[in-house]
Amino acid sequence: MSSIERSVEVEVPVTTAYNQWTQFESFPQFMEGVEQIVQVSDTLTHWKTKVAGVEREFDAEITEQHPDERIAWQTVDGPRQAGVVTFHRLDDNRSKVMLQMDFEPQGFVESAGDALHLVESRVSGDLKRFKSFIEQRRLESGAWRGDVDQP
């Protein structure tokens, strides 16, 4: 199991950053390798990815979600992955988005990519693209303010 922890400061209020992050179907606009996400229910998403020529589809479940604070998830099927993104208010117009993720590389290509820290680079790039995405918009494209606490 490998772990990643990265963060980015964004020039928007914490509520704006959080609200945009709840719009999972927008992730392909700033996450490299994510081709499509379908929000199946309040707590279930279906992902289609293509990384280094490897195509995958899997479901991920939201296990915890608290507005303006955190969203935690884990895969339901496919490669094991779990993580949490937390949102921290820096001031009225700035916030910090922190991503922590555990994942299990599958096969030689993913194991080699993990050893070369390519996943960390991709996550860093995704967070930088999220920063550009939300700062250019200045407003979120939508919001889901529900609370999730699953056992």
PyMOL commands that set and color helices and strands:
alter all, ss='L'
color gray80, all
select helices_A, chain A and resi 14-21+24-29+107-115+118-137
alter helices_A, ss='H'
color red, helices_A
select strands_A, chain A and resi 2-10+34-39+44-51+54-66+70-75+81-91+94-103+148-149
alter strands_A, ss='S'
color yellow, strands_A
deselect
rebuild
show_as cartoon
